[in-house]
Amino acid sequence: MRRFGVSVVIVVVVVIALAAVQVFRPVPQVQVLAAVGAETRVPGQLNLPWPNVGEAALAVAGEGIMGSSGGNTPMPMASLTKMMTAYLVLQAHPLTTGESGPSVAVTPADVKVYEQDKALGDSVVQVVAGEQLTERQLLEALLLPSGDNIATLLANWVAGSVPAFVQEMNQTASKLGMNHTHYAEPAGTSHATVSTALDQLKLAQTAMADRVFRDIVAKPQVTLPVAGTQYNVNYVLGQEGIVGIKTGSTPHDGGNFAFAAKQTVQGRSVTLLGVVLGQGGVQPLQSAFSASKSLILAGQKDLRVMQIVKPGQEGAQLSVPWQNPVSAVGQQGVTVVAWPGMVVQAHVQSEVSGHVVKSGARVGILMLQAGNTSFHVPLQASQGIQAPSLKWRLERLPAFLRRL
């Protein structure tokens, strides 16, 4: 009888100990689980009239690349080279809107380069020794009439020599991820100066971020001290919303055109950026213009304004084993300019630590990636997560028992 009493005591002690363990055993933290798909694709079929020869690429500025054609094989880019030349000049000597920048004196050596380039039949802008040209005027002479001799003058001014400048061009190309580009000189006269449509698209987007660059390439003409009125070789400026950027063509290598075009999509202003390389025909540059305008018109038709997250939409669920899931909602919507096939990626970054959440508390961020654009939507708990009850704590089974 006495042994039985001891046994009862032992059982009671064990039960109390197990109950205490259950009560004080740590409970799981609140899990914040995404309520939207990790990856969604905009429905529909992109229908762009890619040229039959050469390469091409089209993008929406700030949104991403719509598509490309012709592979990614380096080919001569001709005077598109001058986009990098202008970009490096503005990096070395930044200008603000309305500012002319420092003046540069034309040297006898600069005049000699002009005469040599002219004799070769290159695109040139007349200069005379002692002439003073501001940085802005030099950039205008480089980008509008596409003066090869001006590219050499600017390279010497910025880097001290053409080889040093070319080295900077290639280093910058590498930094921008232009992995299929090589610069042999600053004007685009060498067949060894090569790139791809996708690489030039990266440069076009980078250069167009500079207000002064944008202002210059949008000009139809300029007047220079000695050369007089100089017209923009981009003679489709203003057509189909085109506001730039740079032409480049040779009879041997074909017509190239990097373009920017302002378009309106469902009331929203967008900029289409594109590049076409290696266009042929009797008038290669005209072929490049025609291919570009076709891409602009078709691209604009394929664009749409799309709301990918609505205000108050559930972005995540708060999950714990002792309570039904609780919605976490975003208070702001996200609207993007989209196109068929565009990929939207989503995931949730939790900001919860612990097993209790107050109603209305911020619990995480819905991270969205639409093309090249990122959006962060703060998420709030629609109701609270309470601490687990004593009953739940006592009844829950250890993990090893649940697996039996």
Sequence and secondary structure as in RCSB ss.txt:
>XXXX:A:sequence
MRRFGVSVVIVVVVVIALAAVQVFRPVPQVQVLAAVGAETRVPGQLNLPWPNVGEAALAVAGEGIMGSSGGNTPM
PMASLTKMMTAYLVLQAHPLTTGESGPSVAVTPADVKVYEQDKALGDSVVQVVAGEQLTERQLLEALLLPSGDNI
ATLLANWVAGSVPAFVQEMNQTASKLGMNHTHYAEPAGTSHATVSTALDQLKLAQTAMADRVFRDIVAKPQVTLP
VAGTQYNVNYVLGQEGIVGIKTGSTPHDGGNFAFAAKQTVQGRSVTLLGVVLGQGGVQPLQSAFSASKSLILAGQ
KDLRVMQIVKPGQEGAQLSVPWQNPVSAVGQQGVTVVAWPGMVVQAHVQSEVSGHVVKSGARVGILMLQAGNTSF
HVPLQASQGIQAPSLKWRLERLPAFLRRL
>XXXX:A:secstr
 HHHHHHHHHHHHHHHHHHHHHHHS     EEEE S SEEE  S       SSSEEEEEETTTEEEEEES S  E
E GGGHHHHHHHHHHHHS   TT    EEE  HHHHHHHHHHHHTT       TT EEEHHHHHHHHHSS  HHH
HHHHHHHHHSSHHHHHHHHHHHHHHTT TT B SSSSS STT EE HHHHHHHHHHHTTSHHHHHHHT SEEEET
TTEEEE S TTTTGGGEEEEEEEEETTTEEEEEEEEEEEETTEEEEEEEEEEEE SSSHHHHHHHHHHHHHHHHH
HH EEEEEE TT EEEEEEETTEEEEEEEESS EEEEE TT EEEEEEEE   SS B TT EEEEEEEEETTEEE
EEEEEESS B    HHHHHH   HHHHT 
